[in-house]
Every structure is written in C-alpha cells, then in structure tokens.
Amino acid sequence: MNLEKYGPWALVVGGSEGVGAAFARLLAADGFRLILVARKPEPLQELAAELRGRGAEVRVVSADLACPDVLATVRAATDDIEVGLLVYNAGANNTRGLFVELPEEVTQSVIAINVLGQANFARHYGALMVKRGQGGIILTGSLGGYLGSPTLAAYTAAKSFSRIFTEALWAECAPLGVDVLHLNIGFTATPAMARLGMPVALAEAPETVAREGLENIANGPVWIVSTPGNRERARLISGSDNRAETVRAHAIAPRDQTAQAARDVKKLVER
C-alpha cells in the first residue's frame, strides 16, 4: 500500500476484528499509523496492543456507530492528524425478521451505520483528502446489496445504497486525486458470523478480503472479492428482467441453510 499517497494515518471504522482487523494488520505492516474505531473496547485494546508490539502507532476510539454524534467522537481523535485513508468496514447484520415486526431501533441502527455513517464519514474525511489532492476511501458492502431479501429489508437496502453511493463518489473524486472503492464482500469467516452460528469453514478468509481491497483501491468504483461464486452470483441477481422471479429464487438463505447455499454456489461455479 502506497504510504506516501494514502498515509500517514489510516482510519479503520469497524476495526476491532474480522475484516477490519485484517485491514489494520496489513496497513500496519506497510508503515501506516492507525486509528481503530469499534463499539467494544476490549477487542480494540487487544488489537492495538498487538500492533503496537510490532512497532505501529495506534489510536483507538470506542464508539457506537449508530449514535448521531459518532463522527464528532471520532473527530476528537483525528482532527490533529492527517488521515489519508478511510476504511469504513462496519455494517454487519445480526437480526433477521419481517420489517413490519422488527423493533424500530433495530432497523434504524442498520440504516444509521450503513447509510448515514458511510455518507457522513466519507463527506468529512473525503473533503480533507480532496483539499490535499490525494487519499483513498474504501467502503465495504455486500452481495446482499444487489437483491432485496425477505427478513433483511433494511440491510439489503442499505447495502444497495452503499454501492450506488460509492459509484457516484468515485466519479466525483477521481478527477480530484482521491481513489474511492466499494469493496463488495460475499460470505466471509468473521467472528460476527461465527457468533451467529454460520458455517465459517466454507467462507472466505478476512485477510483475503482486506488484501483485495487494498490492492484494488485504484480500480473502482466496485471490486467484487474474488471468492469463487461471488461474481457469478452478482451477475445472476442483478439482472433487470423479471425481478419477482429473481427475488423469490435467489434471496439470501436463512442461517440454517447457509451451508447448503454455499455448496450450491460452488456447484454453479464448477459447471
């Protein structure tokens, strides 16, 4: 990763475990100074201690990304430094259910983190990068953003916003020297997925996802992680013909069917 272009500081939002932690480790190895943001302080401090032990300079911010004042909280730790890279990696979903039956705070949290959070952080740090004429922004998304899925209405809609928003931001920022990338992630072996009981042995490693994001930051606006089946599925579910049939046939499977869905995608690729 080009430290001169994207440094000296990298801000990793959702940076305590999984893909976020993988981003942090790779960036630290390339000499970046890091600000790590996540809700739980214990994993943040553990990762920070690990990276400091390798010689990295690390600041941590424990903050709830669903709160309206989260950007102000993070700015308190970054206004005195130059952030040349923003990685907004937060946005996993841990609650499924019919939209009209889920508590409002559940769906509002999904929207706050995935829509308002991405937009507000990209606006603030992107403006500073544009002023300097260099920098990079990676906003992580999901294959779920190509298709509305029952019991995941707010989540899939928010991920769709992320992709379209990034495409527009990329077009605006490219002539101004700032690289913007929507990193489209499929089934990944994160601790969050493991806590939900997902069969992570069939999933992509977080390190692979993070590495592809960093290596392709200049290849925006969208990069689909090269896990077998990801690109094929994106093509399959993004067509405009007969959306009713597509949604019924290819919605995100319930958690207890995830393993079989992963096997089905593998078979699709191997044909």
Secondary structure, 3 states (H helix, E strand, C coil): CCHHHHCCEEEEECCCCHHHHHHHHHHHHCCCEEEEEECCHHHHHHHHHHHHHCCCCEEEEECCCCCCCHHHHHHCCCCCCCEEEEEECCCCCCCCCCCCCCCHHHHHHHHHHHHHHHHHHHHHHHHHHHHHCCEEEEEEEEHHHHCCCCCCHHHHHHHHHHHHHHHHHHHHHHHHCEEEEEEEECCECCHHHHHCCCCHHHCECHHHHHHHHHHCCCCCCEEECCCCCHHHHHHHHCCCCCHHHHHHHHCCCCHHHHHHHHHHHHHHHHC
